């Protein structure tokens, strides 16, 4: 069993970044665009979208990529729009609500499945490759209310740990027919960004480790592996910012 995740380095890097604020506007804008693109590409790729990073970039610029499905184009544009909503919620310092979760999901499935966008599933499902079965659809309202109750009492957890657990607990409930992974990663980063961290980009290359860590947490309640994976992702994003700071001296 791995040791509990330590947050010393993340906290030190976060403090160093905070001390350097405000960053130059062009630096902030370029990093935001880079992370938005990579977050969109990797989150969609984890779910099977075949757009490359460069193709995702041109789709977000309004260009159609030949040989790619309309759905894959929508997934890129929708995810970018959902990130804009995350930024809006963070800027407004709004408390997380079921409405936020449904609004994010509604954007994820916009133009893809109008009947299911922003609606809890009305049927039971199984998740391929997972060791747990999501709760009966008749219990979803109670499950989501319990998730938000847990969240309101989770303030003592480190922000990275809280974000990782929020994501995992949401994914375990699997409240929507489709789009739960993308919505869960949006919630993960909503929580991180509210706490002043840059978004964590869980990479396509880490998909197997990510799924294994999620499965472990859902089965056993041990969130150490998923928290460690999220912490590594946050660390990468922090390093992007810190690498652009002027050298001391």
N, C-alpha and C positions, 0 to 999 in steps of 0.2 A: 504494500500500500504506500503510495507516495506521501511525502511529508506535506503538511498543510501549506497552502500557497502563502508566500511571503510577499509583502507589498512594499518593502523598503525602497527598492530601486525605482519602482513606479512613482512612489510618493516623492522621492528625491528629484526625479526628472520633472514631475509635475510642478514641484516648487521652483525648480530652475526656470521652467517655461513661464510660470506665473510672474516671476521676478522680472522677466524680460518684456512683459506686456506693458503698453500696447505694441504689438508687432507692426511693421510697416504694412500699409493697406494692400499693396501688390503682393507681398509675401502671403498674407492671410488669404487673399482671393485665389492665388495659384494653388496653395495647399488645399483649400476647400474644393476646388475643381478637381484636383488630383484624387483626393479621397472619395469624393462623390462618384467619380468615374470608376475607381477600383472597387468601391463598395457595391455599386450597381452591377458591375461585371461579375465579380466573384459570387455575390449572393444569388444571381440568376444562374451562373454556371454550376453552382452546387446543385441546383434543381434541374439541370439538364439543358439549359439554354445553350445553343451552339455558337452564338455570336462571340467573336474574339474580342479582346480588349480594344483593339483599334476599330473594329466594326461597331462595337458599343459606342465608342466616341463619335463616330460619324452619324450613327442613328440619333444620338442626343443632339447633334447639330442639324437634324432635320433631313438627312439624306437616307434614301432607301438602299438597302444592301441586297443585291440580287442573290437568288438561291436560298434566302432565309424566309421563314414563315412570317406571316402577319403577326401571329402571337408573339414570336420572339422580339419583333420590333416593339409591340405594345409593352412587353415585359420590361424592356429597357426604359422606355419613356415613362411608364407608370412608376417604376421604382425611383427614378429621378424626382418625379412629382411627389412621391411619398416622403422622400428625404426633405423636400422643401417644407412639407407639413411638419415633419419632425423639428426642423429648424424654427418654424413658427411657434410650435408648442414650447420649445426651449426658451425662445426669446420672450414669450409671454409668461414664463415661469408658472405654467399651468400644472395643477395636480393631475396625475394620470387618472383617466376615467375609462369606463367601457366605451363611451362615445369616441374617445381618441383611438382605441383599439379598432373599433368598427370602421372609423373613417380611414385609418391607415390601410386596413384590409380592402376597403372599397376602392381605394386608389390602386392597390396591387392588382386587382382583378378588373379594373375599368376597361371596357371594350372587349374583354375576354370571356367573362361569364356574368352578365348583368343580373341574373336571378340569384346568384350566390354572393355577389360582391357586398361586403358589409353585413352579411346575415349569418348567424350561427347555423351550423349544419342541422338539417332536419332528418338525418338518418345516421345509422351507426357505421363506423368505418374501422378498418385495421390499417396499420402502417407497415408496409413491406420492410422486412429486415429488423423491425423493432421487437423487443422482448415484452413490451407492455401493450395493453389494448386501451385506447382512449375511452373515457367515460361515456355511458349511454347519452344520446343526444337529449333525452328528457331531463338530464341533470345539469345541462350546460350553464343555465342561468345561475344555479347555485354554485357550480364550480368556479365560474368567473367572478362571482361575488366573493367567494372564499379567497381567490387569488388576490383580489384587490385588498381584502382585509389583511392578508399576509403582508402584502406590499406596504401597507400603511404602518405596519409594526416592524418593518425591516430596516428602519433608519440607523440602527446601531451597527449594521454590517458595513464593511468597507464598500465603497461605491462599486468597485469592480466585482466583488462577490455578490452584491445585491443585484447588479445588472445580469450577471451570469445565471443567478437563481431565478430571476424574473423570466428570463428567456426560457430556461429549462422547464419551469413550472407551466408556462404558457404552452410550450410545445407538447408537454405531456397531456394537457387537456385537449389539444388539437380541435379547437372550437369551430373551425371552418372546414368545408369540404376540400378546399384547395388553397394554397398560398400561406399555409401556417408557418413554414420555414422562413420565408421572406419577411412576413409580418413579425415573427419572433425576433429576427435579427434587427428589424427596425426598432422594436421595443428595447432590445439590448442597448442599442446606441442612443436611443432617446434618454435612457437612464444615465448612460455614461456622459453624454453631452450636458445634461442638466447638472451633473456634478462637476462640470468644467474640464472633462477629458475630451480628447479627440475621439472620433468614432473608431471602433475596432473593426478591421476588415478580416473576416475569417476567410482564408484563401481556399480556392477550389482544390489546390494541392493537398490541403489538410482535411479534405472532406471525410476520409475514412476515420481519422483520429477524432474529428468533430462528432461524427455519428456514434462512434464507440463511447466517447465521453458523455454524450447526451443519454445514450442507452443506460450506461452505468448509473447516472444520476437518477433517471426515471425508475430504474429497478430497485436501487439500494438506498436512494436518498443521499448518497455521498456525492457532493458537488465539487470535490477537489479537482478532478481531472478537467471538467468543463471550465471551472474558474481559472485553472492554470492556462488553458488554451486561450481564453478570453484575455487574460493578463498578458500573454505573449503578443497577442494582436494589438492591444493598447500600447504596449511597449514599442512595437514597430511604428505605430502612428506618432507617438511622442518623439521618437528618434528622427522622424521626418522633419518635425518642427525644430528640434534642437540642432540638427545639422545645418539649418539655415541661419542660426543665430551668429552674430559677429563673434570672432574668437576673442576670449578675454585677454586683456593686456593693454 
